[in-house]
């Protein structure tokens, strides 16, 4: 519960709400097996999930289970817009990749050339140290806010407060490259570098240079909490003693009555998170990783590039990690926050992508992805 703000986990029924099954490329029996994984949430009195599965750029199956908004009983569908938490990091990294391919920066570029505040550190932080989470910068949630308020996303805070809080530390935790340390501020700083080079806001750059060319028309950087987002889902947490105690620790006292806690995201921070997107758009993103029509082989190779530093972890790429699932190579990233759970996993050797997004904080999207993958293996869709 207390680690709910960051989920970086090494991978280990029929739709009764009248929600659309949509485009399908698998048999009805496989669909039933997949749907059964979500049967507990397949009603409009519960938050739930949206899923998408593709192979070689073709959608095999997409579906929604549960409610996008319990106030109005709106069903989750493949065009429902979810905050995806840390799955956002690959899109921040992709913007950096585009600038590298345009020869405007390199992985060896000194970050202080774009962010002067970093010059106070005696050790040089390079772009690669930010991308690969080995900068030595202390992440903001480990530090106190000047206001005394907590970092829970109920409270307002923005990217500038996060960065300034981290950079108030006079020393780095370690020499850049010596350790791997998960740090959202690394990716927030990358957005500042994109803005410095492009002369555009990060949200504008991502839209013009990445999302629009990929046809991801319903994907955006949520840098303004007052923004209207079509088909946005509402995040929820279960109203259990564990969650009530967790909220109480952050100074938020809630009633015990009811089944779910509505958790609006009132903090417009981005870079390490902040992307709002849909299953339909993430299927387009995954399709491009197979077809490579946007960016070509160079973009693909850079997004999947790993580097060996002075520590044991060498499986991270550009907002992605390389792993193994039952002997099969995978590329993935997990996301989790209050009211959010997400995962996008790809089997690159088979051209298969499995995406699960949830608007319940205890949704453990990675477990659902694993369950779907097990079914695909058992049905020999995934060899």
ABEGO torsion letter per residue (X at the ends): XAAAABBBBBBXXBBAAGBBAEBBABBAAAAAAAAAAAAAABBAABBBBBBBBBBGGBBABBBBBEBABAAAGBBBBAABBBBAEAAAAAAAAAAAAAAAAAGABBAABBAAAABAAAAABABBBBAAAAAAGAAGBBBAAABBBAAGBBABAABBBBAAAAAAAAAABABBABBBGABBBBBAAAAAAAAAAAAAAAGBBAAAAAAAAAAAAAGBAABBBBABAABBBBGBBBBBBBBBAAAAAAAAAAGBBBBABEABBBBBBABBBBGABGBBBBAAAAAAAAAAAAAGABGEAAAAAAAABBBBBABABAABBBGBBBBBBGGBBBBBBBBBBBGBBBBBBBBAAAGBBBBBBBABAAAGAAAAAAAAAAAAAAAGABX
